[in-house]
């Protein structure tokens, strides 16, 4: 009976692939969303650092003016509201010092903020800040180096390690249009005005090949990648900080290392679990197939001797004329032989359940003595053209039940004889292998075992496929029984085989 491979059900692997694909797509969408959120958060923090640096620089200039005894004056910022609820702001400067005596400025700015929401009142405060900034810029110069240094420190404190460079620019046309949503913490949108670079920060990006105070078209808008930042710091929109940032995307991915590794681990773990499940199901299906083959095979093996014995019995029982003594003896021998075959089969099945469970305790045996005796008995089953050789080291001892040792060796010899070719050659070798170990090999020059069958030859009921007809009698129990016995005694069994050249079974015993 040929043992066929497990049935391949396409439904389960397809379902597994779909589940893995859905999981991978979901993880990809989730990670993409997390990346955009992390990128937006970093972008907002960069803008906040720029606003904080400007605010700190402005406060530093105000502190210096307070400590300067030679300077006197005041800055007034007044706000009023029109009839329709819109705000009007006015900035007045009256300042006097030894350098710029009697500096006066009076400017008005009408905002478009409608005071209907809480956010609108916040915008009013921000516009007041810009008004003070504009007034103070008329009195004292901007300390751009301090702003640049404060920006670098703020980014460092927030662990935002990116390449950046800050520019102080003067806008030369009035293309800026402030929006109601403008805040100090987020850059403003603007088209491409012509700007003049008043100062350039040190930064760590390659500087543009232009000189200071050179006309230059600066792309002062917010790009889709949010790598350019524009911060007009006074309400007339004449001056602004322009900041270029590189490496923000990489930093966002770096901050997500944990999530990325967790997602990959989840996908790999799921793939491993589903692969293990699939292999287990295939294994179960193969075992079921082998059991079906075993039942079919053993049914055939049981029916054959029974049918022969029954036929012989009928001849003896119903023959009208008495049979000669020789004929009766022949038929009785046939019945006896077939009953012995049935008994052997039953014993093999029973041994599987009793492997290593015999109440008789293990003891130290002389390996050479038992192997020599087994070889003498087994040679009676080998045809005249066959050979069974022994190559044994002296004084080899192992701890095992003699019955179990005999069962293991007989199973290997029986397997070697069944799968031998016309020229039968079997060899038993026993030697010491390392400290406290004994190695016994049973080799033959038989048909050999295909590589595809090697992983299964120790499985119960498994028989090596031989085309459409199983020419070798057996039940697929001998090698399985031998392996169970070896494992019971903490040993192991290996096999090496080459189709057409033969097989070598290796037993590893612990003394």
Secondary structure, DSSP 8 states (H G I E B T S, - for coil): ---------HHHHHHHHHHHHHHHHHHHHHHHHHHHHHHHHHHHHHHHHHHHHHHHHHHHHHHHHHH-TT-EEEEEEEEEE-TTSEEEEEEEEEEE-SSSTTEEEEEEEEEEEES-SHHHHHHHHHHHHHHHHHHHHHHS---HHHHHHHHHHHHHHTT---EEEEEEEEE-S------TT-BTTB-------EEEEEEE---SS---S--TT-EEE---S--TT--EEEEE-STT--EEEEEEEE-HHHHHHHHTHHHHHHHHHHHHHHHHHHHHHHHHHHHHHHHHHHHHHHHHHHHHHHHHHHHHHHHHHHHHHH-SS---HHHHHHHHHHHHHHHHHHHHHHHHHHHHHTTT--SS--EEEEHHHHHHHHHHHHGGGS-TT-EEEEEE-SS-EEEE-HHHHHHHHHHHHHHHHHT--SS-EEEEEEEE-STTEEEEEEEE-SS---HHHHTTTTSTT-----TTS--S---S-HHHHHHHHHHHTT-EEEEEEETTTEEEEEEEEE-
